[in-house]
Amino acid sequence: MELDKIKEREIMPGFHGKIINGDNITWAFWRIDEGSELPEHKHIHEQIMHVIDGKIKFTFDGKTLVHGPGSIVVIPSNMPHSGVALTQCKIMDVFTPVREDL
Amino acid sequence: MELDKIKEREIMPGFHGKIINGDNITWAFWRIDEGSELPEHKHIHEQIMHVIDGKIKFTFDGKTLVHGPGSIVVIPSNMPHSGVALTQCKIMDVFTPVREDL
């Protein structure tokens, strides 16, 4: 597959995603509009977030931090988390098991 | 975590990796020297490979293709695969379950 040829979908307001599913892994490539908010939520899926470009304010496990290019955040299963894009962002998320809902 | 601060290890000859482990996900960030070879192997771990920079000749499921920036390859559990870096490469791999051996 070529990332350029995968269709982007606006999965939540301001969150434009390209979603790759294996059998047990989802890899999401996000382009996020400045100011877009991710309300607090949780899921059984373990998640690892990696910021490629931009700045995102991200809250989980009682801590709020601003993450920029190169940041990596490991979010355990069922851990509530939320965020807001302080600038336009490019972010990758990987999940297991597959995010059937994306 | 900041990718810049994670120590790189030469895990196989020419394969310089930064390895992030969650509970069930391993995310590997590779810098691969030109000409480095990945001998055919397989593992129970499902794998998704994403090429960031460079060109890698990669064989799995009876097909050999050259992958460049933006390529994504989903490698099912226990599928034999091999490769050779045709140029210096930057590649990301995600695995589930965790690669205890990396």
N, CA and C atoms of all chains as a GROMACS GRO file, in nm:
protein
  612
    1MET      N    1   0.084  -0.119   0.000
    1MET     CA    2   0.000   0.000   0.000
    1MET      C    3   0.088   0.124   0.000
    2GLU      N    4   0.036   0.230  -0.058
    2GLU     CA    5   0.107   0.358  -0.058
    2GLU      C    6   0.022   0.460   0.017
    3LEU      N    7   0.084   0.522   0.118
    3LEU     CA    8   0.009   0.616   0.203
    3LEU      C    9  -0.058   0.725   0.120
    4ASP      N   10   0.011   0.771   0.014
    4ASP     CA   11  -0.044   0.877  -0.071
    4ASP      C   12  -0.175   0.837  -0.137
    5LYS      N   13  -0.194   0.707  -0.157
    5LYS     CA   14  -0.311   0.662  -0.232
    5LYS      C   15  -0.427   0.619  -0.142
    6ILE      N   16  -0.404   0.624  -0.012
    6ILE     CA   17  -0.510   0.585   0.081
    6ILE      C   18  -0.599   0.706   0.106
    7LYS      N   19  -0.728   0.683   0.099
    7LYS     CA   20  -0.822   0.794   0.111
    7LYS      C   21  -0.831   0.839   0.257
    8GLU      N   22  -0.825   0.969   0.275
    8GLU     CA   23  -0.836   1.027   0.407
    8GLU      C   24  -0.984   1.046   0.440
    9ARG      N   25  -1.021   1.018   0.565
    9ARG     CA   26  -1.160   1.041   0.608
    9ARG      C   27  -1.160   1.130   0.731
   10GLU      N   28  -1.258   1.220   0.740
   10GLU     CA   29  -1.269   1.304   0.860
   10GLU      C   30  -1.350   1.225   0.962
   11ILE      N   31  -1.278   1.159   1.052
   11ILE     CA   32  -1.339   1.059   1.140
   11ILE      C   33  -1.406   1.126   1.258
   12MET      N   34  -1.346   1.234   1.306
   12MET     CA   35  -1.409   1.324   1.404
   12MET      C   36  -1.384   1.465   1.352
   13PRO      N   37  -1.460   1.565   1.398
   13PRO     CA   38  -1.438   1.699   1.343
   13PRO      C   39  -1.292   1.743   1.357
   14GLY      N   40  -1.229   1.772   1.245
   14GLY     CA   41  -1.090   1.819   1.244
   14GLY      C   42  -0.987   1.708   1.245
   15PHE      N   43  -1.029   1.584   1.259
   15PHE     CA   44  -0.936   1.469   1.261
   15PHE      C   45  -0.948   1.393   1.130
   16HIS      N   46  -0.855   1.417   1.040
   16HIS     CA   47  -0.853   1.355   0.907
   16HIS      C   48  -0.759   1.236   0.914
   17GLY      N   49  -0.812   1.116   0.895
   17GLY     CA   50  -0.733   0.997   0.918
   17GLY      C   51  -0.723   0.905   0.799
   18LYS      N   52  -0.606   0.841   0.788
   18LYS     CA   53  -0.587   0.727   0.698
   18LYS      C   54  -0.565   0.608   0.790
   19ILE      N   55  -0.646   0.504   0.773
   19ILE     CA   56  -0.649   0.395   0.869
   19ILE      C   57  -0.605   0.265   0.802
   20ILE      N   58  -0.503   0.203   0.858
   20ILE     CA   59  -0.452   0.074   0.808
   20ILE      C   60  -0.485  -0.032   0.912
   21ASN      N   61  -0.552  -0.137   0.872
   21ASN     CA   62  -0.582  -0.246   0.964
   21ASN      C   63  -0.511  -0.374   0.923
   22GLY      N   64  -0.445  -0.437   1.019
   22GLY     CA   65  -0.400  -0.575   1.004
   22GLY      C   66  -0.503  -0.664   1.072
   23ASP      N   67  -0.457  -0.779   1.118
   23ASP     CA   68  -0.549  -0.867   1.192
   23ASP      C   69  -0.568  -0.818   1.335
   24ASN      N   70  -0.461  -0.766   1.394
   24ASN     CA   71  -0.466  -0.727   1.536
   24ASN      C   72  -0.409  -0.589   1.561
   25ILE      N   73  -0.369  -0.521   1.455
   25ILE     CA   74  -0.311  -0.386   1.469
   25ILE      C   75  -0.388  -0.289   1.382
   26THR      N   76  -0.418  -0.171   1.437
   26THR     CA   77  -0.460  -0.057   1.356
   26THR      C   78  -0.352   0.049   1.363
   27TRP      N   79  -0.315   0.100   1.245
   27TRP     CA   80  -0.219   0.212   1.237
   27TRP      C   81  -0.294   0.328   1.175
   28ALA      N   82  -0.308   0.436   1.250
   28ALA     CA   83  -0.382   0.554   1.204
   28ALA      C   84  -0.284   0.668   1.180
   29PHE      N   85  -0.296   0.731   1.061
   29PHE     CA   86  -0.215   0.846   1.022
   29PHE      C   87  -0.308   0.967   1.022
   30TRP      N   88  -0.288   1.059   1.115
   30TRP     CA   89  -0.379   1.171   1.132
   30TRP      C   90  -0.320   1.302   1.083
   31ARG      N   91  -0.406   1.382   1.022
   31ARG     CA   92  -0.379   1.523   0.995
   31ARG      C   93  -0.488   1.596   1.071
   32ILE      N   94  -0.448   1.674   1.170
   32ILE     CA   95  -0.545   1.731   1.263
   32ILE      C   96  -0.544   1.883   1.249
   33ASP      N   97  -0.663   1.939   1.235
   33ASP     CA   98  -0.673   2.084   1.221
   33ASP      C   99  -0.646   2.151   1.356
   34GLU      N  100  -0.582   2.268   1.350
   34GLU     CA  101  -0.556   2.348   1.470
   34GLU      C  102  -0.685   2.370   1.547
   35GLY      N  103  -0.679   2.352   1.678
   35GLY     CA  104  -0.795   2.376   1.765
   35GLY      C  105  -0.887   2.256   1.781
   36SER      N  106  -0.865   2.150   1.706
   36SER     CA  107  -0.954   2.034   1.716
   36SER      C  108  -0.938   1.966   1.852
   37GLU      N  109  -1.051   1.924   1.906
   37GLU     CA  110  -1.050   1.866   2.041
   37GLU      C  111  -1.088   1.719   2.038
   38LEU      N  112  -1.015   1.643   2.116
   38LEU     CA  113  -1.045   1.502   2.140
   38LEU      C  114  -1.102   1.493   2.281
   39PRO      N  115  -1.233   1.477   2.292
   39PRO     CA  116  -1.291   1.472   2.427
   39PRO      C  117  -1.238   1.351   2.505
   40GLU      N  118  -1.244   1.359   2.636
   40GLU     CA  119  -1.195   1.245   2.715
   40GLU      C  120  -1.270   1.119   2.678
   41HIS      N  121  -1.198   1.014   2.658
   41HIS     CA  122  -1.257   0.885   2.623
   41HIS      C  123  -1.159   0.776   2.662
   42LYS      N  124  -1.206   0.652   2.656
   42LYS     CA  125  -1.115   0.539   2.678
   42LYS      C  126  -1.163   0.423   2.592
   43HIS      N  127  -1.076   0.326   2.575
   43HIS     CA  128  -1.108   0.209   2.495
   43HIS      C  129  -1.021   0.093   2.544
   44ILE      N  130  -1.069  -0.025   2.513
   44ILE     CA  131  -0.991  -0.143   2.558
   44ILE      C  132  -0.857  -0.151   2.486
   45HIS      N  133  -0.848  -0.083   2.372
   45HIS     CA  134  -0.728  -0.093   2.288
   45HIS      C  135  -0.610  -0.024   2.354
   46GLU      N  136  -0.500  -0.092   2.364
   46GLU     CA  137  -0.376  -0.023   2.397
   46GLU      C  138  -0.340   0.068   2.279
   47GLN      N  139  -0.277   0.182   2.309
   47GLN     CA  140  -0.246   0.281   2.205
   47GLN      C  141  -0.106   0.335   2.226
   48ILE      N  142  -0.032   0.353   2.118
   48ILE     CA  143   0.092   0.431   2.124
   48ILE      C  144   0.079   0.544   2.022
   49MET      N  145   0.096   0.667   2.073
   49MET     CA  146   0.084   0.788   1.991
   49MET      C  147   0.225   0.841   1.961
   50HIS      N  148   0.244   0.887   1.838
   50HIS     CA  149   0.374   0.945   1.800
   50HIS      C  150   0.346   1.072   1.721
   51VAL      N  151   0.396   1.185   1.773
   51VAL     CA  152   0.376   1.314   1.707
   51VAL      C  153   0.485   1.332   1.601
   52ILE      N  154   0.441   1.360   1.478
   52ILE     CA  155   0.534   1.386   1.368
   52ILE      C  156   0.557   1.536   1.353
   53ASP      N  157   0.450   1.613   1.352
   53ASP     CA  158   0.457   1.759   1.334
   53ASP      C  159   0.351   1.826   1.419
   54GLY      N  160   0.380   1.947   1.464
   54GLY     CA  161   0.282   2.026   1.536
   54GLY      C  162   0.291   2.005   1.687
   55LYS      N  163   0.194   2.066   1.755
   55LYS     CA  164   0.191   2.059   1.902
   55LYS      C  165   0.051   2.019   1.947
   56ILE      N  166   0.044   1.922   2.036
   56ILE     CA  167  -0.083   1.877   2.090
   56ILE      C  168  -0.074   1.876   2.243
   57LYS      N  169  -0.179   1.932   2.306
   57LYS     CA  170  -0.189   1.926   2.452
   57LYS      C  171  -0.266   1.800   2.483
   58PHE      N  172  -0.208   1.715   2.565
   58PHE     CA  173  -0.263   1.580   2.580
   58PHE      C  174  -0.267   1.547   2.729
   59THR      N  175  -0.382   1.493   2.771
   59THR     CA  176  -0.402   1.460   2.912
   59THR      C  177  -0.430   1.312   2.927
   60PHE      N  178  -0.354   1.247   3.011
   60PHE     CA  179  -0.389   1.112   3.053
   60PHE      C  180  -0.315   1.081   3.181
   61ASP      N  181  -0.372   0.992   3.259
   61ASP     CA  182  -0.313   0.949   3.385
   61ASP      C  183  -0.288   1.070   3.476
   62GLY      N  184  -0.383   1.167   3.472
   62GLY     CA  185  -0.374   1.281   3.562
   62GLY      C  186  -0.271   1.386   3.524
   63LYS      N  187  -0.208   1.372   3.408
   63LYS     CA  188  -0.106   1.469   3.368
   63LYS      C  189  -0.142   1.532   3.234
   64THR      N  190  -0.120   1.664   3.224
   64THR     CA  191  -0.138   1.732   3.096
   64THR      C  192  -0.002   1.782   3.050
   65LEU      N  193   0.035   1.744   2.930
   65LEU     CA  194   0.164   1.786   2.874
   65LEU      C  195   0.143   1.830   2.731
   66VAL      N  196   0.230   1.919   2.683
   66VAL     CA  197   0.230   1.956   2.542
   66VAL      C  198   0.336   1.870   2.472
   67HIS      N  199   0.292   1.799   2.369
   67HIS     CA  200   0.382   1.711   2.294
   67HIS      C  201   0.407   1.771   2.157
   68GLY      N  202   0.531   1.760   2.114
   68GLY     CA  203   0.570   1.810   1.982
   68GLY      C  204   0.638   1.701   1.902
   69PRO      N  205   0.701   1.736   1.790
   69PRO     CA  206   0.762   1.638   1.702
   69PRO      C  207   0.860   1.546   1.777
   70GLY      N  208   0.842   1.417   1.758
   70GLY     CA  209   0.929   1.319   1.824
   70GLY      C  210   0.872   1.259   1.950
   71SER      N  211   0.765   1.321   2.005
   71SER     CA  212   0.706   1.267   2.128
   71SER      C  213   0.638   1.134   2.103
   72ILE      N  214   0.648   1.046   2.201
   72ILE     CA  215   0.584   0.915   2.197
   72ILE      C  216   0.515   0.895   2.332
   73VAL      N  217   0.388   0.857   2.327
   73VAL     CA  218   0.309   0.837   2.450
   73VAL      C  219   0.246   0.698   2.444
   74VAL      N  220   0.271   0.617   2.546
   74VAL     CA  221   0.211   0.483   2.556
   74VAL      C  222   0.089   0.493   2.647
   75ILE      N  223  -0.027   0.460   2.592
   75ILE     CA  224  -0.155   0.475   2.663
   75ILE      C  225  -0.212   0.335   2.688
   76PRO      N  226  -0.207   0.290   2.813
   76PRO     CA  227  -0.254   0.153   2.840
   76PRO      C  228  -0.403   0.136   2.811
   77SER      N  229  -0.442   0.013   2.792
   77SER     CA  230  -0.582  -0.025   2.775
   77SER      C  231  -0.670   0.040   2.882
   78ASN      N  232  -0.783   0.094   2.839
   78ASN     CA  233  -0.884   0.150   2.930
   78ASN      C  234  -0.841   0.274   3.008
   79MET      N  235  -0.730   0.338   2.969
   79MET     CA  236  -0.686   0.461   3.036
   79MET      C  237  -0.755   0.581   2.970
   80PRO      N  238  -0.835   0.659   3.047
   80PRO     CA  239  -0.899   0.776   2.986
   80PRO      C  240  -0.794   0.876   2.937
   81HIS      N  241  -0.822   0.940   2.822
   81HIS     CA  242  -0.728   1.038   2.767
   81HIS      C  243  -0.805   1.139   2.683
   82SER      N  244  -0.746   1.257   2.670
   82SER     CA  245  -0.809   1.365   2.593
   82SER      C  246  -0.698   1.454   2.538
   83GLY      N  247  -0.736   1.541   2.443
   83GLY     CA  248  -0.634   1.628   2.386
   83GLY      C  249  -0.693   1.742   2.307
   84VAL      N  250  -0.607   1.838   2.276
   84VAL     CA  251  -0.645   1.947   2.186
   84VAL      C  252  -0.522   1.984   2.102
   85ALA      N  253  -0.545   1.999   1.973
   85ALA     CA  254  -0.437   2.034   1.881
   85ALA      C  255  -0.409   2.184   1.893
   86LEU      N  256  -0.292   2.220   1.942
   86LEU     CA  257  -0.257   2.361   1.960
   86LEU      C  258  -0.216   2.424   1.828
   87THR      N  259  -0.174   2.340   1.735
   87THR     CA  260  -0.143   2.382   1.598
   87THR      C  261  -0.198   2.272   1.507
   88GLN      N  262  -0.188   2.294   1.376
   88GLN     CA  263  -0.212   2.181   1.287
   88GLN      C  264  -0.109   2.072   1.323
   89CYS      N  265  -0.153   1.947   1.325
   89CYS     CA  266  -0.066   1.837   1.368
   89CYS      C  267  -0.066   1.724   1.268
   90LYS      N  268   0.046   1.654   1.262
   90LYS     CA  269   0.052   1.522   1.200
   90LYS      C  270   0.091   1.423   1.309
   91ILE      N  271   0.007   1.324   1.327
   91ILE     CA  272   0.025   1.229   1.437
   91ILE      C  273   0.000   1.088   1.384
   92MET      N  274   0.074   0.992   1.437
   92MET     CA  275   0.045   0.851   1.412
   92MET      C  276   0.001   0.787   1.544
   93ASP      N  277  -0.097   0.698   1.534
   93ASP     CA  278  -0.139   0.617   1.649
   93ASP      C  279  -0.138   0.471   1.607
   94VAL      N  280  -0.087   0.385   1.692
   94VAL     CA  281  -0.107   0.242   1.669
   94VAL      C  282  -0.188   0.186   1.786
   95PHE      N  283  -0.270   0.088   1.752
   95PHE     CA  284  -0.362   0.027   1.849
   95PHE      C  285  -0.357  -0.125   1.835
   96THR      N  286  -0.379  -0.193   1.945
   96THR     CA  287  -0.415  -0.334   1.939
   96THR      C  288  -0.521  -0.359   2.046
   97PRO      N  289  -0.626  -0.440   2.025
   97PRO     CA  290  -0.659  -0.501   1.896
   97PRO      C  291  -0.704  -0.397   1.792
   98VAL      N  292  -0.750  -0.444   1.678
   98VAL     CA  293  -0.796  -0.356   1.571
   98VAL      C  294  -0.908  -0.264   1.621
   99ARG      N  295  -0.904  -0.138   1.580
   99ARG     CA  296  -1.012  -0.043   1.608
   99ARG      C  297  -1.121  -0.062   1.503
  100GLU      N  298  -1.215  -0.148   1.535
  100GLU     CA  299  -1.324  -0.176   1.440
  100GLU      C  300  -1.410  -0.052   1.416
  101ASP      N  301  -1.401   0.044   1.509
  101ASP     CA  302  -1.488   0.162   1.504
  101ASP      C  303  -1.431   0.275   1.418
  102LEU      N  304  -1.309   0.263   1.371
  102LEU     CA  305  -1.249   0.374   1.293
  102LEU      C  306  -1.269   0.353   1.143
  103MET      N  307   0.787   1.018   2.631
  103MET     CA  308   0.919   0.985   2.578
  103MET      C  309   0.946   1.070   2.455
  104GLU      N  310   1.076   1.099   2.436
  104GLU     CA  311   1.116   1.174   2.316
  104GLU      C  312   1.208   1.085   2.233
  105LEU      N  313   1.173   1.069   2.107
  105LEU     CA  314   1.248   0.979   2.019
  105LEU      C  315   1.397   1.016   2.018
  106ASP      N  316   1.425   1.147   2.020
  106ASP     CA  317   1.565   1.193   2.016
  106ASP      C  318   1.646   1.143   2.135
  107LYS      N  319   1.575   1.116   2.246
  107LYS     CA  320   1.649   1.080   2.369
  107LYS      C  321   1.657   0.930   2.390
  108ILE      N  322   1.595   0.853   2.302
  108ILE     CA  323   1.598   0.707   2.316
  108ILE      C  324   1.725   0.656   2.250
  109LYS      N  325   1.794   0.570   2.323
  109LYS     CA  326   1.924   0.522   2.274
  109LYS      C  327   1.902   0.422   2.160
  110GLU      N  328   1.978   0.443   2.055
  110GLU     CA  329   1.972   0.354   1.940
  110GLU      C  330   2.065   0.235   1.967
  111ARG      N  331   2.021   0.116   1.926
  111ARG     CA  332   2.105  -0.004   1.939
  111ARG      C  333   2.116  -0.072   1.803
  112GLU      N  334   2.236  -0.124   1.773
  112GLU     CA  335   2.253  -0.199   1.647
  112GLU      C  336   2.209  -0.343   1.674
  113ILE      N  337   2.085  -0.372   1.641
  113ILE     CA  338   2.021  -0.497   1.684
  113ILE      C  339   2.059  -0.612   1.591
  114MET      N  340   2.077  -0.581   1.463
  114MET     CA  341   2.139  -0.674   1.369
  114MET      C  342   2.239  -0.590   1.291
  115PRO      N  343   2.338  -0.653   1.223
  115PRO     CA  344   2.437  -0.571   1.152
  115PRO      C  345   2.369  -0.472   1.055
  116GLY      N  346   2.393  -0.344   1.076
  116GLY     CA  347   2.338  -0.241   0.989
  116GLY      C  348   2.199  -0.195   1.026
  117PHE      N  349   2.135  -0.259   1.122
  117PHE     CA  350   1.998  -0.224   1.164
  117PHE      C  351   2.006  -0.156   1.301
  118HIS      N  352   1.999  -0.022   1.298
  118HIS     CA  353   2.009   0.059   1.419
  118HIS      C  354   1.867   0.092   1.464
  119GLY      N  355   1.827   0.043   1.580
  119GLY     CA  356   1.687   0.055   1.620
  119GLY      C  357   1.665   0.127   1.751
  120LYS      N  358   1.554   0.200   1.755
  120LYS     CA  359   1.500   0.252   1.881
  120LYS      C  360   1.369   0.177   1.903
  121ILE      N  361   1.356   0.112   2.018
  121ILE     CA  362   1.247   0.018   2.041
  121ILE      C  363   1.158   0.068   2.154
  122ILE      N  364   1.030   0.084   2.125
  122ILE     CA  365   0.932   0.126   2.224
  122ILE      C  366   0.838   0.009   2.252
  123ASN      N  367   0.826  -0.032   2.375
  123ASN     CA  368   0.734  -0.139   2.410
  123ASN      C  369   0.619  -0.089   2.496
  124GLY      N  370   0.496  -0.126   2.457
  124GLY     CA  371   0.382  -0.114   2.547
  124GLY      C  372   0.359  -0.250   2.610
  125ASP      N  373   0.234  -0.277   2.646
  125ASP     CA  374   0.203  -0.410   2.701
  125ASP      C  375   0.192  -0.514   2.589
  126ASN      N  376   0.136  -0.472   2.476
  126ASN     CA  377   0.111  -0.566   2.367
  126ASN      C  378   0.159  -0.516   2.231
  127ILE      N  379   0.222  -0.400   2.229
  127ILE     CA  380   0.271  -0.341   2.104
  127ILE      C  381   0.420  -0.312   2.117
  128THR      N  382   0.496  -0.345   2.014
  128THR     CA  383   0.632  -0.293   1.998
  128THR      C  384   0.633  -0.202   1.877
  129TRP      N  385   0.690  -0.084   1.894
  129TRP     CA  386   0.709   0.010   1.783
  129TRP      C  387   0.860   0.028   1.767
  130ALA      N  388   0.912  -0.010   1.651
  130ALA     CA  389   1.055  -0.002   1.625
  130ALA      C  390   1.082   0.105   1.521
  131PHE      N  391   1.178   0.193   1.550
  131PHE     CA  392   1.221   0.300   1.460
  131PHE      C  393   1.362   0.263   1.414
  132TRP      N  394   1.374   0.231   1.285
  132TRP     CA  395   1.500   0.180   1.232
  132TRP      C  396   1.570   0.284   1.145
  133ARG      N  397   1.703   0.286   1.158
  133ARG     CA  398   1.792   0.353   1.065
  133ARG      C  399   1.880   0.241   1.009
  134ILE      N  400   1.869   0.215   0.882
  134ILE     CA  401   1.932   0.095   0.825
  134ILE      C  402   2.039   0.139   0.725
  135ASP      N  403   2.158   0.080   0.740
  135ASP     CA  404   2.268   0.113   0.649
  135ASP      C  405   2.244   0.051   0.512
  136GLU      N  406   2.284   0.124   0.409
  136GLU     CA  407   2.274   0.073   0.272
  136GLU      C  408   2.340  -0.064   0.261
  137GLY      N  409   2.272  -0.156   0.196
  137GLY     CA  410   2.326  -0.289   0.172
  137GLY      C  411   2.297  -0.390   0.283
  138SER      N  412   2.240  -0.344   0.393
  138SER     CA  413   2.213  -0.437   0.504
  138SER      C  414   2.105  -0.536   0.465
  139GLU      N  415   2.124  -0.660   0.507
  139GLU     CA  416   2.031  -0.766   0.470
  139GLU      C  417   1.957  -0.821   0.590
  140LEU      N  418   1.828  -0.842   0.568
  140LEU     CA  419   1.742  -0.908   0.666
  140LEU      C  420   1.718  -1.049   0.611
  141PRO      N  421   1.783  -1.150   0.668
  141PRO     CA  422   1.762  -1.286   0.614
  141PRO      C  423   1.616  -1.329   0.633
  142GLU      N  424   1.574  -1.424   0.552
  142GLU     CA  425   1.435  -1.470   0.566
  142GLU      C  426   1.413  -1.523   0.707
  143HIS      N  427   1.302  -1.483   0.764
  143HIS     CA  428   1.266  -1.526   0.899
  143HIS      C  429   1.116  -1.510   0.915
  144LYS      N  430   1.064  -1.561   1.022
  144LYS     CA  431   0.922  -1.541   1.054
  144LYS      C  432   0.908  -1.536   1.204
  145HIS      N  433   0.795  -1.487   1.249
  145HIS     CA  434   0.768  -1.477   1.393
  145HIS      C  435   0.616  -1.477   1.412
  146ILE      N  436   0.577  -1.514   1.531
  146ILE     CA  437   0.432  -1.518   1.558
  146ILE      C  438   0.371  -1.378   1.553
  147HIS      N  439   0.457  -1.275   1.570
  147HIS     CA  440   0.407  -1.138   1.578
  147HIS      C  441   0.356  -1.091   1.444
  148GLU      N  442   0.235  -1.038   1.442
  148GLU     CA  443   0.192  -0.962   1.326
  148GLU      C  444   0.279  -0.835   1.316
  149GLN      N  445   0.304  -0.790   1.194
  149GLN     CA  446   0.394  -0.675   1.174
  149GLN      C  447   0.334  -0.583   1.068
  150ILE      N  448   0.343  -0.452   1.090
  150ILE     CA  449   0.316  -0.357   0.982
  150ILE      C  450   0.441  -0.271   0.967
  151MET      N  451   0.495  -0.268   0.845
  151MET     CA  452   0.616  -0.193   0.812
  151MET      C  453   0.576  -0.065   0.738
  152HIS      N  454   0.642   0.044   0.770
  152HIS     CA  455   0.616   0.171   0.700
  152HIS      C  456   0.751   0.235   0.667
  153VAL      N  457   0.774   0.256   0.539
  153VAL     CA  458   0.901   0.317   0.495
  153VAL      C  459   0.887   0.469   0.502
  154ILE      N  460   0.982   0.531   0.570
  154ILE     CA  461   0.985   0.678   0.582
  154ILE      C  462   1.079   0.736   0.475
  155ASP      N  463   1.198   0.681   0.465
  155ASP     CA  464   1.299   0.730   0.370
  155ASP      C  465   1.377   0.614   0.313
  156GLY      N  466   1.421   0.625   0.190
  156GLY     CA  467   1.507   0.525   0.130
  156GLY      C  468   1.430   0.420   0.052
  157LYS      N  469   1.503   0.318   0.007
  157LYS     CA  470   1.444   0.212  -0.074
  157LYS      C  471   1.486   0.077  -0.016
  158ILE      N  472   1.390  -0.010   0.002
  158ILE     CA  473   1.417  -0.145   0.052
  158ILE      C  474   1.351  -0.246  -0.040
  159LYS      N  475   1.429  -0.349  -0.076
  159LYS     CA  476   1.375  -0.460  -0.155
  159LYS      C  477   1.326  -0.562  -0.054
  160PHE      N  478   1.200  -0.598  -0.065
  160PHE     CA  479   1.137  -0.675   0.042
  160PHE      C  480   1.058  -0.790  -0.019
  161THR      N  481   1.076  -0.908   0.039
  161THR     CA  482   1.012  -1.028  -0.014
  161THR      C  483   0.921  -1.089   0.093
  162PHE      N  484   0.796  -1.111   0.059
  162PHE     CA  485   0.711  -1.193   0.143
  162PHE      C  486   0.593  -1.240   0.059
  163ASP      N  487   0.537  -1.353   0.102
  163ASP     CA  488   0.422  -1.410   0.033
  163ASP      C  489   0.453  -1.432  -0.116
  164GLY      N  490   0.577  -1.472  -0.145
  164GLY     CA  491   0.615  -1.506  -0.282
  164GLY      C  492   0.637  -1.388  -0.375
  165LYS      N  493   0.634  -1.266  -0.322
  165LYS     CA  494   0.653  -1.148  -0.406
  165LYS      C  495   0.771  -1.065  -0.358
  166THR      N  496   0.848  -1.013  -0.451
  166THR     CA  497   0.957  -0.922  -0.417
  166THR      C  498   0.925  -0.786  -0.480
  167LEU      N  499   0.922  -0.685  -0.397
  167LEU     CA  500   0.894  -0.549  -0.444
  167LEU      C  501   0.994  -0.454  -0.381
  168VAL      N  502   1.018  -0.342  -0.450
  168VAL     CA  503   1.098  -0.234  -0.393
  168VAL      C  504   1.002  -0.132  -0.333
  169HIS      N  505   1.023  -0.104  -0.205
  169HIS     CA  506   0.937  -0.009  -0.134
  169HIS      C  507   1.014   0.119  -0.105
  170GLY      N  508   0.948   0.231  -0.123
  170GLY     CA  509   1.008   0.361  -0.094
  170GLY      C  510   0.923   0.439   0.004
  171PRO      N  511   0.952   0.568   0.020
  171PRO     CA  512   0.882   0.650   0.118
  171PRO      C  513   0.731   0.644   0.100
  172GLY      N  514   0.660   0.617   0.208
  172GLY     CA  515   0.514   0.609   0.206
  172GLY      C  516   0.461   0.468   0.194
  173SER      N  517   0.546   0.372   0.160
  173SER     CA  518   0.498   0.233   0.149
  173SER      C  519   0.460   0.177   0.286
  174ILE      N  520   0.356   0.096   0.284
  174ILE     CA  521   0.309   0.027   0.405
  174ILE      C  522   0.286  -0.119   0.366
  175VAL      N  523   0.341  -0.210   0.447
  175VAL     CA  524   0.328  -0.353   0.419
  175VAL      C  525   0.276  -0.422   0.546
  176VAL      N  526   0.164  -0.494   0.531
  176VAL     CA  527   0.107  -0.568   0.644
  176VAL      C  528   0.154  -0.713   0.632
  177ILE      N  529   0.226  -0.761   0.733
  177ILE     CA  530   0.288  -0.895   0.731
  177ILE      C  531   0.218  -0.980   0.837
  178PRO      N  532   0.136  -1.075   0.793
  178PRO     CA  533   0.062  -1.154   0.892
  178PRO      C  534   0.154  -1.238   0.979
  179SER      N  535   0.103  -1.278   1.093
  179SER     CA  536   0.170  -1.369   1.185
  179SER      C  537   0.226  -1.490   1.110
  180ASN      N  538   0.351  -1.523   1.143
  180ASN     CA  539   0.417  -1.644   1.090
  180ASN      C  540   0.443  -1.644   0.939
  181MET      N  541   0.431  -1.529   0.874
  181MET     CA  542   0.461  -1.520   0.730
  181MET      C  543   0.612  -1.494   0.712
  182PRO      N  544   0.685  -1.586   0.644
  182PRO     CA  545   0.828  -1.562   0.621
  182PRO      C  546   0.850  -1.434   0.538
  183HIS      N  547   0.954  -1.359   0.572
  183HIS     CA  548   0.985  -1.236   0.498
  183HIS      C  549   1.134  -1.208   0.507
  184SER      N  550   1.182  -1.134   0.409
  184SER     CA  551   1.324  -1.098   0.402
  184SER      C  552   1.338  -0.967   0.328
  185GLY      N  553   1.457  -0.906   0.338
  185GLY     CA  554   1.475  -0.778   0.270
  185GLY      C  555   1.620  -0.738   0.260
  186VAL      N  556   1.644  -0.638   0.176
  186VAL     CA  557   1.777  -0.578   0.167
  186VAL      C  558   1.760  -0.427   0.142
  187ALA      N  559   1.834  -0.349   0.217
  187ALA     CA  560   1.827  -0.203   0.204
  187ALA      C  561   1.906  -0.160   0.081
  188LEU      N  562   1.838  -0.110  -0.020
  188LEU     CA  563   1.905  -0.068  -0.144
  188LEU      C  564   1.974   0.067  -0.127
  189THR      N  565   1.928   0.143  -0.030
  189THR     CA  566   1.990   0.270   0.008
  189THR      C  567   1.986   0.274   0.161
  190GLN      N  568   2.044   0.378   0.220
  190GLN     CA  569   2.019   0.400   0.362
  190GLN      C  570   1.868   0.420   0.377
  191CYS      N  571   1.810   0.364   0.481
  191CYS     CA  572   1.664   0.369   0.499
  191CYS      C  573   1.627   0.415   0.638
  192LYS      N  574   1.511   0.481   0.645
  192LYS     CA  575   1.443   0.500   0.774
  192LYS      C  576   1.309   0.427   0.763
  193ILE      N  577   1.287   0.337   0.855
  193ILE     CA  578   1.168   0.252   0.851
  193ILE      C  579   1.110   0.241   0.991
  194MET      N  580   0.978   0.234   0.999
  194MET     CA  581   0.910   0.202   1.125
  194MET      C  582   0.842   0.067   1.109
  195ASP      N  583   0.847  -0.013   1.217
  195ASP     CA  584   0.773  -0.139   1.223
  195ASP      C  585   0.690  -0.139   1.351
  196VAL      N  586   0.566  -0.183   1.341
  196VAL     CA  587   0.491  -0.212   1.463
  196VAL      C  588   0.457  -0.360   1.466
  197PHE      N  589   0.457  -0.413   1.588
  197PHE     CA  590   0.434  -0.556   1.609
  197PHE      C  591   0.333  -0.575   1.723
  198THR      N  592   0.258  -0.681   1.715
  198THR     CA  593   0.187  -0.731   1.830
  198THR      C  594   0.195  -0.882   1.827
  199PRO      N  595   0.212  -0.956   1.937
  199PRO     CA  596   0.244  -0.901   2.069
  199PRO      C  597   0.383  -0.838   2.072
  200VAL      N  598   0.425  -0.799   2.194
  200VAL     CA  599   0.555  -0.736   2.212
  200VAL      C  600   0.668  -0.826   2.162
  201ARG      N  601   0.765  -0.769   2.094
  201ARG     CA  602   0.887  -0.841   2.054
  201ARG      C  603   0.983  -0.845   2.173
  202GLU      N  604   0.969  -0.948   2.252
  202GLU     CA  605   1.056  -0.960   2.372
  202GLU      C  606   1.203  -0.976   2.333
  203ASP      N  607   1.226  -1.015   2.206
  203ASP     CA  608   1.362  -1.046   2.160
  203ASP      C  609   1.436  -0.923   2.108
  204LEU      N  610   1.370  -0.808   2.096
  204LEU     CA  611   1.440  -0.690   2.041
  204LEU      C  612   1.498  -0.604   2.153
   0.00000   0.00000   0.00000
